[in-house]
Amino acid sequence: MGRRALAAIFGVPALLAACWTVVAGKDLNWDLLHYHYYVAHSLFAGRFEQDYFAARTEGYLNPLGYVPFYLMVDAGWHSVLVSMLLAAVHSASIGLLYLLSWRLFAHCPPRRRTALSVLGAALGAASAVFWTTAGTSFLDPLLAVPMLGGVVLLLGARPGDAFARMAAAGALFGLAAALKYSNAFFALAGLVLAATLPAAAWKERAGAIAAYAIGGAVAAGAFAGPWLVRLDREFGNPFFPHLNALFGSPEAPPFMLASGRFAPHGLGEALAFPFRLASAEAMTYAEINAPDLRFAAAVLAAVALGLATLVPTLRRRIRDRAMAAGSTADAARLFSFFLISLAIWIGTSGNARYGLMVLLLVGPCCAYVLERALPRYGYLTVGALLAVQIAICTSISPSRWFVAERWSKSWFGFAAPERARKEPALYLTVEPQAMTAAIPFLHPASSFANLHGQDAATTGWQRLAAFGERNAGPVRVLGRALRLQPHGKPRADVIEAYNWTLLRFGYRVDTSDCFSISWQPDDGDALSRWANRFSVHSESRQRIMSLASCALTAAKRDPAEIEEERRMSEVFSRIEKGCPRLFHGLTAVTERIGKEWSRSYPALDARMETRSGRVILQHWFKLRHFELGSLADWSSADAARRCAERG
């Protein structure tokens, strides 16, 4: 394949993605505001020992993957240029899908091969999950590129160049796993491609596996090793706070990695998952509406192809086509990798972003099965599926994952008052979204901690106390819900809700000392005005992006409330032990919500809470809950109750 062809294969998708991201608008996804920007800033600003759970558990993820975005934004690059460059890099996945399709359709005449390869790559890219994340700070579209590159290398390896290709492919998968740990499962699936090196003796295949493993280990050690060592030295857990049931750090609850938001329950749901993806409802496999017909179409085409082999005449035709096809071995290897990756993805999370590589790879695989099942109508069937998939996504799916706004010169529009920039403080946040993207706009000597789900009795709180003493500055609370009203104070119900958490740590909000951190995007320059002419998001997010901070004063809890919390903690712990299938051995801190009590479980995306004398387990992102019975049912230590699912 010549240079001009390669330039077109990768250049055309890059141009399309760069144009698309301008139309889609500047991304302000939940995770970006919560931790994407912060973890890289913390790395470069040396904030590791200065903050504590500032971005909750996500604040301790490997920050290297977020460094490119951070460096461009921190250097003052225009947000349009940053997004267009990221989108162009993300689009390399489409070019790699073309190269994979080119191998799959090697049995076709040149013009037909080119056309089907284009359709296969386009069908792979026809995912709302990909386009809503292209040009954003999400790692998923970025890390899909090295993984697909690794697949291309593995698929094209032959005995003569196997060692170099296998080592390079292992390094690409190792890089992806180091920067996002869930990709380690796909790296393991890559062993199938290494172990099935065509036309090779067993010693050559063993060498290929070894080269792949060595390349992956070296890359993972280089890009994740220093961070894992640092976490282990500081907390006694290299994956802190995850996998803590294994490492037992005293500063985190004993839970393992978990992402059960979209994971199927049981074999039946797992087998039906490809058809569930076609649903237009949000929270099916993604937080957004992202219907995907391609998996169901691939399953139906594969079934039709299998049934066709039962007819003798059709069986002979299929066998003859397979014998004439030089791509059969490549197809078998690629399908083995795809099916294993699909099973791993469904079994571990079912989360759309975590499985983006699978969502991309299904395109060439589906196109190949359709062409095999209906060879005379290959163009028509693949093209029709592509058209329908695009039509559904464009009519139903959003352009961005969470929030998007009009383009501006700076990515972030936080404008802190002079006192916030010149006076250090210990800032506490109590909301699930910590809004750590605002930290670089405050005094660099300030410390930050998120109290959501934290326990004041742990050694971690002693760290926070040391931060406050070292800064010798005030202690303040920071959050979006604190936004000041016209009378200059936050809403009374917000203050009450904040105090529920703050009182457990010995503080109360002082509404006489508050200031705003407003959102003021600088969108008056020529490039911003040009981009906003084409963007579908012309509004500013000033109201929902603005923050406020109030001083905190020392306060003591009512002894009766402390006793009530102790009693509720006993009840909640009893329920956790009595319902192991629901809680998976997890426990959490007991927190007050007005007159009610709760425990939050981020690993389960759920919260156990009381409601007028009854207890439920409410899933945050699913329209269902578990009825756990009344408080009276669980009042005695020897109570034996079954957890019944309702709703």
N, C-alpha and C positions, 0 to 999 in steps of 0.2 A: 504494500500500500504506500503510495507516494506521499511526499510532503504536502502537496496541494490538497490531496484528499484528506489527510489528517488535519490540515488547517481548517478545512470546511467542517469536518466532523466535530471538532471542538470549538471552532470559532462561531458557527451559526448558533448553537445553544447558548454560548456565552453572551452573544448579542441579544438574543431573545430574553434571557434571564435578566440582563442588565436593564432592558426596557421594561420588563414586567415589574421589577422591584420599584421603579419610579411610580408606576401606576398604582401599585399596592399600598404605597405610603410608608412613612417611617414607623418602624416597629418599636413598640414599647411593651413587649411581652412580660408576663408576670414574673418569670424567672430572671429576666434581665434586670428588672427593678429590685428583685429580691437578692440575687447573688451573682449573676454572670459577671457584671462589671466589678463588683466588690472583690471577688476572690483574686482577680488579677491585680487590682489596685492594692490589695493587702500584701500580695507577694512583692511588688515593687516598692511599696512604701514601708515595708517591714512592720506590718501591723499584727503579725502572728501572735506575739505575746502581749499586744496592747488591747486586743478585743477578745471577747469570749462569747462564742455562739452568736456572733453579730447577725449572721444570716441563718441562724438555727443550724440544723445538721448539715445543710448544703454548704455552709461556710468552710467546711473542711474537705471538700472535694479537691482533687488535683486541679490547680488553677491554670496549668500550661495551655490547655486547649482554648482558653478565653483570652490569652495574651494578644493574639493578632488584632482582635476587635478592640481590646483595651488600648493598645499602643496607637492605633489609628485615631481613635476618639480622643485620647489624652493628648496627642500631638496637634489637635485642632483641625484635623481633616474635616471637610464638609461632609455632613451626614449623607448626602446624595452620593458622593464619591465612595464613601465607605461601604454603603449598601450595594452599589453597583459592582464594586470590586469583589465583595463577598459573594454576590449572586453569580458572577462570572466563574469564580472558583467552584462554587457549588454545582454549577452546570456541567462541570467535567464529568459528573456521573452519567450524563446523557450520552456523551461521546464514548464512554466506556461501555455503555449498554449497546451502542452501535457495534463496537468491536466484538462483543460477545455474540450479538445477533449475526454478525458476519461469519463467525465460525459455525453457528448453528445451521445456517442456510448455505453451507458450502456445496451442497448437492444441487443447488439451483443454477440455472444459466446466469451469466453475469448481470444482465439488466434486472432479471427477476430477483436475484440475490440482493442487489443494491436496494431495490424497492422494499423487499421484505425486511431488510435490515433497518431501513429508515422507519418502517411501521413498527417493528419490534422495539426500537429505541423510543419512539414516540409513545407507544403504549406503556412502556415502563415509566416514562416521565409523566404520564397522565394520572397523577396522584395529587389530590388536594393537599395532602400532608407535605409533599415536597415543595409545592409552590408557595404555601403559606409560611414556610420556614426559610425559603431561599432569600438570601440577602439580609438575614437576621443574625443575632448572636447565638442562636441555637447551635450546638455542636453536631447534631445529628446529620444535617446535610453536608457538613464539612467532613466528617469522619466516614461517611458513605463512600467518599472518593477513594481514599486509600484501600478500603476493603474491596471495592469493585476492581480497583487496580490490581489487588492481590489475586482476585479470581481470574482476571485476564492473564496474569503471569502463570498461574497454576494450570490453567486450561491449555495454554500454549507450550508448556514445558515438554521437552522430549529428552531422551537419555543423554544426548550430547551436551545440552546446556542446562540440565536439570538442577544441578547444585546451585548455580548462581540465581536462577529464576526462583527456586524454592526458598532460598535464603532471603531474597528480596521480597517475595510474597509474605513470608513469615514476619519480616520487619514491618511491612505495611499493616498487617493484622495486629502485630504487637503494639504499634503506634496507636492504632484505633482503640485497643483494649486499655492501654495505659492512660489515655485521655478521657475515656468513658468506660468504666469497669464492666458494664453490661455487654460490651462488644466482645469480651473474652469468650462468651459462648459461641459467637460466630467464628472466632479464631480457632476454636476446637473443631468446629465443623469443617474448617479448611483442611484438616488432616485427611479427610476423605479424598480430596483432590490430590494431595501429596501421595497418598497410599495407592492411588490408582494410576500412577504414571504409565502411559501406554507403551507397549513394546519394550518393556524393561524386565530384567531379571529381579529376583527377590532382593538381591544385595543392592541393586540400584534403587529399588523402591525404599528399602530401609535407609539408604543414604539420603534419599529425597525427604523422607520424614524427618530424619535427623537435621538436615539443613533447614527445613521449614521451622522446626522447633527451636533450633539455635538462633535463627534470625528473629523469631518472635520474642524469645527470652531476652536477647540483647536489646531490642528496641523497647520492650516493656521495662527492663531494668533502667535504661537510660532516661526514659521520659517519665517514669513513675517512681523509680527506686528512691531518689533523694527525698521525695515528698513522703513516701511511706516510712522511711527511716525517721524523718522528723516527727511524724505523728506518733510513731512507736516510742520514740525517746520522750516525748512530751506527755503522752497519755497512756502509754502501755498498750496501744492498739494501732497497728499500721493503717487500718481502714477506718479509724475513728470517725464518727461513732457507730458506723455499721459493723456488722459481724461481732458485736460486742458480747453476744452470748458465748462466743468462742474465746475472746480475749479477756473479757471481764474487767474492763476499765471501770474504776469507781465513779467516773464522771459522766456516765451514760447508762441508760437502762439496758438490760440484757436482751437486745433484739438482734435478729439477723437481717440480711438484706430482704426486703419485701416490697412488692409492687402489685398488690392484688386488685387494683382499681378495675382493670379490664380483663384479668385472667379468668378463663372459663372454669367452671366448677364441675368436674367430672368428665369422663370420656365423651359422653353425649354432646355436651356443650363444645368440647374441643373439636369434635368432628364436624359440628355445625358452624364452627367459627368462620370458614370461608364464605358461607352464605350470610352470616351476621354482618359481615363487612359491607354488604350491599345496602344496609339500612341507612336511611337518610337522617336518622336521629343522632343527636349529639350524645356523647358518653357511651357509644357502642364499642369503639376501640380508640377513640380520641376525644379530647375535650370539645372539639369543634364538630360541625356537621361535615363529614368527609366520606360520602358514599363511594364504595369501590366495587364495581361489578366484575373486575378482571379475575378475581380468585374463583368466583362461582362459575364464570365462563370456562376457566381452565379445567375445573373439576368436571363439568359437564362434557367438555370436549374430550377429556381423557377417558371418561366412561364410554362415550360414543366410540372412541377409537378401540377400546377394549372389547366392546360388544361386536364391533366389525370383524374382529379376529375369529369370532365364532362362525362366520360365514366362510366356507372354503374359498370361494372366488375372491372375496375381499381379503382373506388372509394371505393368499398368494400374492396379490397386488401389494399389500403392505410389506410382505417379506422381500419382494423384488425391489421395492423402493428403498427399503432399509439397506439391502446389499449394495445398491448403487450409490448410496449416500456416504460420502467420506466423512460426514459430520456426525455419524451415529455414535461413535465412541465419545466424542466431545459432548454430545447431547446427554448421553447416559451419565457422564461424570457431573455435568452441570446440574442435571435434574436431581442427582443424589445430594449434591451440596445444597440445592435450593430446598428440597423437602426436609432435610435435617435442620436447616436454618429455620424453616417455617415452623417445624415442630418445637424447636427450642424457643422460638419467639412466643408462640402461643402458650407453651407450658410455663415459661418464666414470668411473662408480664402481659402479653397481648396489647401492650402500649404502642400506639401508632408510631410515635417518634423513635422509640427504642428499636423498632423493627423497620426503619426506613429503608435499609438495604434490601430487605425482603420485598417491600412494597415497590421498589424500583426493579428488582430482578424478576418479578412476576411477569413483566411486560414481554421480554424476549421469550421466556418459557411458555407463556400463554400463546404467543404468536406462532411458535414452533408447533405446539400441539394442534392448534387450529389448522395450520397448513398441512399437517400430516393427516388429520381427520378428514379434511375437505380440500384436497390438493387442487381441484379445479376452481375452487372459489376462495383460495387463500387471500388474495387481495381484498375481496369483497367482505369476507367475514372479519378479518383483522381490522380493516378500515371502518366497518360498521361499528364494531365494538369500541374502537377508538373514538369515533364521532359521538356515540351515545355517552361514553364515559366523560368526555370533555363537556358535553352539553349539561350533564347532571351536575358536575362539579362547579361549573361556572354559574349555574343558576341557584345552587344551594349553599356551596361552601363560601366562607368568608375569605377575604384577601389576606388577612393576617391572623395569627393564632389567638391573641388576647386583645390588645388595644393598639390602634394605629392612629397617628395624627399627621398633620400637615408637615411638610419638609421644612427644616430650618438649618442654619449654618452649624450650630452645635447640636449634638445628639440629645443632650440633656439640657433642660431649661431652668434648672434650679437656681434661684437667686436668694442667697442667704443674707440676712441683715449684717451690718458691720460687727455687732457684738458677737454673733455666732462665728464669724471668721477670725476674731481676735481673742476670744476668751475660750480656753479649753474647758471641757466639762465631761462628766461621765453620762452618756446618753443611754437610757434604757428604752426598749421598745417592747410592747406587749401584744402586738397584732401578729397574726400568722405571716403576713407579708412584711418583712422588716424594712423595706425601702432603703437598703444599704447603698443604692446608687447615689444617694444624696451625701454620703460620707465625705467624698473628696471636696465638697463645697463648704465644709466646716473646718474648724481649727484642726490642723494635723496632729496636735497632741491630745485631742479628745479620744476617749475610749467608748466602745459601743458593746452592748450586750442585749440579746433578746431573751425575755423572761418567759415567753410562751412555753408552757410545759416544763419549766425548770423548777427545781426544789431548792429552797433557801438553805436547807440543811446540808447540802453537798459541799465538797471541797471547791467546786466551781464557784460557788457564791463567795467563798473566801478570796478567790482570785479577783472577783469584781470589787470587793472591799479594798483589796490592795491597789487596784487601779485608781480608785477614788482617792486614796491617801497619796499615791504617787503624783497624781495630777494636782492635788490640793485645790481642786475647782469644785463648782457646784454639781449636784446630781440633778439631771433633767430627764423628762420623758419626751419621746419623739414619735410622731405617727400621723397618718393621713386622716384618721377619724377625728383628730384633735383640731381640725381646721377651725379657725376663729370665726365667730359669728359677727354681725355688725356691731354688737355691743363690746367686742374685743375679747370675748371668752369662748371657750368651746361649749358645746351643748351640754346641759346638765346630765342627760342620760349617758353621754359618752364618758364624762368624768366619773360617774358612778361605776360604769363598767371597767374603766381603767383601774379604779381604786380596788376593785375586787382582787385583781392580781397584785397590785403594788403593795397592798397591806400585808401580804404574805412575806414581803421582803423588807417591811418596816418603813414604808413610804406612803405618802398621800399627795395628790396633785395640788399644787398651789396656783390657783387661777389668777392670782394678782401679778404673776410674772410669766407672761407668755409672749412668744413672738412667732411670726409666720415665716416660712420658707416658701416663697411663691414660685410658680412655674411661669417663666417668661421666655418663650421661644424667640430666638432672633431670626425671624424669617423674612426680613426686608431686603436681603441681597438678591442679585439678579438670578443666581442659580436656584435659589429656593423658590422664587416667584415662577421661574420657568417650570420647575418640577411640579409645583402645585397646580399648574394649569392642566396637567395630565393625570394627577393623582385622584383616586376615588375618595380620598379622605382630606377634605378641605377644612375641617373644623379643628380648633385647638383644644387640648385636653387640660386647660389651665385649672379648671375646677377640681377635677379628680386627681391631678398630679401634685397639687400644692400640699405642703406639710405644715405642721405647727409643733412647737415645743413649749412645754411649761416646766417651771421649777418644781422640785419635789421637796417636801418637808418630812421630817421624821414623824412616825405615827406608830401606835401600838394597837394590836388587834384585841378585840373583846375576847376574854377567856372563854366565854360561852361559845363563841364562833369557833375557837380553836378546838374545843371539845366536840363540837358538831362535825368539824372536818375530820377529826380522828375517827368518829363513829362512822361517817360516810366512807372513809378510806377502808375500814374493815369490811363494810358491806361490798364495796367495789372489788376488793381483793378476793372476797369469797365468790363473787360472781365470775371473776376471771378464772379462778381455779375450777369452778363448776361448769364452765362452758369452754373447754379447751379448743373445740372446733371453731369457735368464733374468734377467740383471742390469740390462739397459737402461742401461748405462754408469755404473751406481752403484758406489761403493766405500765402504769403512767402516774403522773402526779394528779392528785385530786384538787380541782379548782372550782371556785364558786362562780355561778352565773346568776346574779340577782338572788332570788330565793331558792334557786336550784343549784345542783352540784354536777360536776362532769369530770371525765377523764378523756383526753385526746390521744389518738393513736395514729401518728403520721404514716407509719408503715402500713396501716390498714385503710388509710383515708377514711377514718371513722371516729366517732365520739360516743362514749357511753354517758348518758345523762339522765337525770331524774325529771319527771314531769308529773306534778301533782300526786306524788306518792307512788308512782310507777317508774320503772327503769326501762330504757330502750337503748339499743345500739344503732345509731343513725349514721349511715354512710353519706359522706359529704357530696359525692358526685353521682350517686345512684338514687333513683326514686324508689328506695326500699329501706326498710328498717326491721330490726329484730326486736320483738316484744319479749322482754326478759322477766316479766312478772312485777309484783309489787314489792316495795321495801319490806313489808311485813313478811313476805315469803322468804326473804334472805336475812332476816333479823337474827336468827340463831345460828350458832357455829356448826351445828350438826344438820342444818337444813339440806335436804336433797331435792333439788329441783332440776327439771330439764329445761333447756333453752329451746323454746318453740319459735320457729320463724313465722312471722305474720307480715302482711302487707306486701 
